[in-house]
Amino acid sequence: MKEVLLGVTGGIAAYKSAALVSRLVQQHIGVTVVMTRSATRLVAPQTFEALSGRTVHTAVFGSGRSHAHIELARNADLFCIAPATANILAKAACGIADDLVSTLILSFDKPVLFAPAMNTVMWNKPAVQRNIKQLRADGMQIIEPASGHLSCGETGIGRMTEPEHIAETILSMLTR
Ligand SMILES: Cc1cc2nc3c(=O)[nH]c(=O)nc-3n(C[C@H](O)[C@H](O)[C@H](O)COP(=O)(O)O)c2cc1C
């Protein structure tokens, strides 16, 4: 069975990642969810635990196992970060590892896929575009955000791509 590590960061689109987990599980893919602290403020880890049938991890320290992050990285075939905040893109582009999700990105030596989601002003910032360019240059895959209604009430680019599309991309990367 293929194994996906799903990193959920603190974007409002975190609720859509529940549908992504459900879709992958229905395709007989094992999914382990790791969340940032901000993400847990938006969607309860229990939602992902119920859908994945597995414990959700949120911290580098305190899991009871000293190298849990290395084990999580070793056991997965692909790491997808959805939604990916402007913050996690910046941390990954710079190699910062100050929480579980960012530490795992650095510990992971198989394909990494980001599905960014943020409002249009954030997405268009030179810093964000610079980070996207850097991540691509570093060999990471990016699913571009879509245009449409944003939770801030505006319309523009920044919506996380729909879970179906992310699931299809993951499946095609896993069978490559
Ligand atoms: C309700 C709410 C929605 C947010 N949505 C987004 C978002 O879609 N994209 C984003 O980059 N940041 C968003 N933020 C801001 C991030 O949560 C914030 O930058 C946080 O530090 C990100 O931390 P993380 O990357 O560790 O999850 C949102 C914040 C709140 C309170």
The ligand as a Gaussian input file, in Angstrom:
#p B3LYP/6-31G(d) Opt

LIG

0 1
 C       -9.078000      32.333000       9.989000
 C       -7.671000      32.406000       9.452000
 C       -7.445000      32.019000       8.143000
 C       -6.157000      32.083000       7.601000
 N       -5.966000      31.685000       6.312000
 C       -4.729000      31.740000       5.779000
 C       -4.523000      31.292000       4.442000
 O       -5.431000      30.869000       3.737000
 N       -3.251000      31.326000       3.957000
 C       -2.183000      31.777000       4.699000
 O       -1.060000      31.791000       4.177000
 N       -2.367000      32.204000       5.979000
 C       -3.604000      32.180000       6.527000
 N       -3.790000      32.595000       7.829000
 C       -2.633000      33.065000       8.587000
 C       -1.810000      31.901000       9.126000
 O       -2.607000      31.076000       9.961000
 C       -0.590000      32.440000       9.901000
 O        0.309000      33.072000       8.988000
 C        0.130000      31.357000      10.677000
 O        1.266000      31.907000      11.304000
 C        0.547000      30.198000       9.767000
 O        1.211000      29.235000      10.547000
 P        1.600000      27.798000       9.933000
 O        2.212000      28.038000       8.591000
 O        2.580000      27.282000      10.928000
 O        0.366000      26.981000       9.900000
 C       -5.068000      32.540000       8.388000
 C       -5.312000      32.920000       9.715000
 C       -6.590000      32.847000      10.224000
 C       -6.818000      33.269000      11.659000

